[in-house]
Amino acid sequence: MNATRNLAAFAALNGALAVLIGAFAAHGAGPQLKTLLTTGSHYLMVHALLALLCAVWPGRNRLVVLAGWLAAGGGLVFCLALSAIALLSLTEMGAIAPIGGVLMIAAWLLLLIAALRSQSTPA
């Protein structure tokens, strides 16, 4: 498997996990847990989709692939940290969630740089 296929597979796994956590938040979690789980699943899904976009980005741009991995990894770290707080009462994971947030922000900024650097073709 090449890097973009691995990224696409990881993004798909993250998407499935986002649906699973979101469904649990909607149907099985109490009101206090629901907000954390819903927020985590939302961010995970958005960044799974961003990672998938990066995996299929034309031109095999290294910055875009890196952005995809940062998006997928950051979304997962953020979501799992919030899930650990909600489900396991591991409040110390509140210190880990911002790491996921920084990775997600870095992904978007790398994608911005890659988009600005890309050669534009006439429409």
C-alpha positions as CSV (number, residue, x, y, z in Angstrom):
1,M,0.0,0.0,0.0
2,N,1.3,3.5,-0.8
3,A,1.1,6.4,1.6
4,T,-2.1,7.9,0.1
5,R,-3.9,4.5,0.2
6,N,-2.9,4.1,3.9
7,L,-4.1,7.6,4.6
8,A,-7.5,6.9,2.8
9,A,-7.9,3.7,4.9
10,F,-7.1,5.5,8.1
11,A,-9.5,8.3,7.2
12,A,-12.2,5.7,6.5
13,L,-11.6,4.0,9.9
14,N,-11.8,7.4,11.6
15,G,-15.1,8.1,9.8
16,A,-16.5,4.8,11.0
17,L,-15.3,5.5,14.6
18,A,-16.9,9.0,14.4
19,V,-20.3,7.5,13.5
20,L,-20.0,4.9,16.2
21,I,-19.2,7.5,18.9
22,G,-21.8,9.9,17.6
23,A,-24.5,7.2,17.6
24,F,-23.5,6.3,21.2
25,A,-23.7,10.0,22.2
26,A,-27.2,10.3,20.6
27,H,-28.7,7.0,21.9
28,G,-26.7,5.7,24.9
29,A,-24.9,8.5,26.7
30,G,-26.4,10.5,29.5
31,P,-26.8,14.3,29.1
32,Q,-23.5,15.1,30.7
33,L,-21.5,12.8,28.5
34,K,-23.4,13.7,25.3
35,T,-21.7,17.0,24.7
36,L,-18.2,15.7,25.0
37,L,-18.9,12.7,22.8
38,T,-20.8,14.7,20.2
39,T,-18.0,17.3,20.0
40,G,-15.3,14.6,19.7
41,S,-17.2,12.7,17.0
42,H,-18.0,15.9,15.0
43,Y,-14.3,16.9,14.9
44,L,-13.2,13.4,14.1
45,M,-15.7,13.2,11.2
46,V,-14.7,16.6,9.7
47,H,-11.0,15.7,9.9
48,A,-11.6,12.2,8.5
49,L,-13.1,13.8,5.5
50,L,-10.3,16.3,5.3
51,A,-7.8,13.4,5.4
52,L,-9.7,11.6,2.7
53,L,-9.6,14.8,0.5
54,C,-5.9,15.0,1.1
55,A,-5.5,11.3,0.1
56,V,-7.1,11.9,-3.3
57,W,-5.6,15.4,-3.9
58,P,-4.2,15.5,-7.4
59,G,-0.4,15.7,-7.9
60,R,0.8,13.7,-4.9
61,N,1.9,16.8,-3.0
62,R,3.9,15.9,0.1
63,L,2.5,18.9,2.0
64,V,-1.0,17.7,1.3
65,V,-0.3,14.1,2.4
66,L,1.3,15.4,5.6
67,A,-1.8,17.6,6.1
68,G,-4.0,14.6,5.7
69,W,-2.0,12.6,8.3
70,L,-2.1,15.6,10.7
71,A,-5.8,15.9,10.2
72,A,-6.5,12.2,10.8
73,G,-4.2,11.9,13.7
74,G,-5.2,15.2,15.3
75,G,-8.9,14.4,15.0
76,L,-8.4,11.0,16.5
77,V,-6.3,12.3,19.4
78,F,-8.8,15.0,20.1
79,C,-11.8,12.7,19.9
80,L,-10.2,9.9,22.0
81,A,-9.2,12.5,24.7
82,L,-12.7,13.8,25.0
83,S,-14.1,10.2,25.0
84,A,-11.7,9.3,27.8
85,I,-12.9,12.3,29.8
86,A,-16.5,11.4,29.2
87,L,-16.5,7.6,29.5
88,L,-13.6,7.0,31.9
89,S,-13.6,10.2,34.0
90,L,-9.9,10.7,33.0
91,T,-9.9,14.4,33.5
92,E,-6.1,14.5,32.9
93,M,-6.9,13.8,29.2
94,G,-7.9,17.4,29.1
95,A,-4.2,18.1,28.7
96,I,-4.0,15.8,25.7
97,A,-7.0,17.2,23.7
98,P,-5.2,20.5,22.8
99,I,-2.5,18.4,21.2
100,G,-5.1,17.0,18.8
101,G,-6.4,20.5,18.2
102,V,-2.9,21.9,17.3
103,L,-2.4,19.0,14.9
104,M,-5.8,19.7,13.2
105,I,-5.0,23.4,12.9
106,A,-1.5,22.5,11.5
107,A,-3.3,20.3,8.9
108,W,-5.5,23.2,7.7
109,L,-2.5,25.6,7.5
110,L,-0.4,23.1,5.5
111,L,-3.3,22.6,3.1
112,L,-3.5,26.3,2.8
113,I,0.2,26.5,1.9
114,A,-0.1,23.6,-0.5
115,A,-3.1,25.2,-2.2
116,L,-1.3,28.6,-2.6
117,R,1.8,26.9,-4.0
118,S,0.0,24.7,-6.5
119,Q,0.2,25.4,-10.1
120,S,-3.1,26.7,-11.3
121,T,-4.5,25.5,-14.6
122,P,-6.9,27.5,-16.7
123,A,-10.5,26.5,-16.4
